[in-house]
Amino acid sequence: MSPQLGLLVFLPAFFGGVHPLVEDIAPTDPHIRYVGRFDFQDPKGPRCAWSASTVTIDYWGNDLRAHIADGGQNQLQVVVDGMPTQIIRLHKGDDTYLIAHHDTPGAHSVQLVKRTEVFPGVTQFQGFELEGTLIHPKKPAHVIEVIGDSISCGYGNEGKTKEEHFSVNTENAYMTYGAIAARALNADLVDIAWSGRTMWPTNSIPEIYDLALPPDKSSAWDLSQQTPDVIVINLATNDFGKVNPDEKQWTQAYCAFIDRLRKRAPTARIYCAMGPMMTDTWPPRVHALSTLKTYLREIVNMRNDAGDSNVAMLEFETQNLERDGIGSDWHPNLKTHQNMADRLIAAIKTDLGW
C-alpha cells in the first residue's frame, strides 16, 4: 500500500467524514453546501439564478470537476482555499468543467460563486467528480442578506469607464460590497438583487422576493431557510432615477416590506441604505439624495417608535470619480465596492459586535 493510499484510507475517521474515495458525487450529497437560493425541484440537480449563489465543497484529494447546465451566458468565480482562481464562462447546454487540480492530495475548500445576475439565466449543478474524499464544510457564524438592484449585483464593477455598457464579463458578484463584507465577518451572503429593480411601484424586488428562481413564479422559496442576522435594503436608486416617488406611498411600501422581513427574521439588524449613485445634482432640481434621506429617516423613526429599535439608516458615500474611478454605465467600480464594504463592516461591528 502506498503512503498516499494509506493516508486516504484513514481520512474518514480523522476528519469525521463518512464518504469513501469516490468518483461520482450526486449534486444533493449532504456534504455539499448551497448558499443562497437554490431550487431543488428538478431531479437533475439544484438550480440557481440570483447573484452570488454559491456551492461549497470541502474535500481531501486531487482533482474536482463539475457537471453544469447553463444557457451559455453565466459565469462562475472559482475560489480555492480562499483565493479566487479561474473564471468559468459556462457553455450552452450540459458540460463538464475542471474546477480544481492538485498534483498531490491535500485538504481543500472550493467555492463556485455565480458572478452574474438573474437575466443571463438559470445555472444547474448536475453532479461532481472527485479524486478524493468529501469533508463536511464548516458553516460560517452569521448570515447577511442584501436586497438590491444593479449595484448589489456588481453590475459593471470591473468596467474601466462610464462609457462601457453592461457585459457579463465585467459583472462580478463575488466582489460586491455585500460579498466582501460577508467574507470579512465570517458570514454567508444571500444576494437578492436584480438590475433595474425598485422598491415600489412596478418592477420591484418585493414582488419577486419569495422566489428561488425569479423567472419562475412556481419556484417558491422556503423562507425558514438561512434566516439572516443582518439585512441590507439597498433599493432606491431606480425609484429616484427620474423623479422622486410619492412620499406617502413609497414609505408605506417600504414599511410593508420591512414588516415581511421582520416576520421572517425577528431579531435581524435591518439597514435602510442610501446607495453610492444617489446625489442631489442628478436628476436636476429634484434633490434626490436629500429627499431619500428624509424618507428613510421617517421610515426608521416610525419603526423605532413602534418598538422596533433594530432598524437603522446606512449611508454609503457617493462615489468619487476623481478619487476612485468608476465602472460601466456610471456604476460603482471595485474600489467603491470596497469603500461600501468598509462602511457596512464598521456598522455591523459597532452595532452587533461581530
Secondary structure by P-SEA (a helix, b strand, c coil): ccaaaaaaaaccccccccccccccccccccccccccccccccccbbbbcccccbbbbbbcccbbbbbccccccbbbbbbccccccccccccccccccccccccbbbbbbbbbbcccccccbbbbbccccccccccccccccbbbbbbbccccccccccccccccccccccccccccaaaaaaaaacbbbbbbcccccccccccccccccccccccccccccccccccccbbbbcccccccccccccaaaaaaaaaaaaaaaaaaccccccccccccccccccccccaaaaaaaaaaaaaaaaaaaaccccbbbbbccccccccccccccccccaaaaaaaaaaaaaaaaaaccc
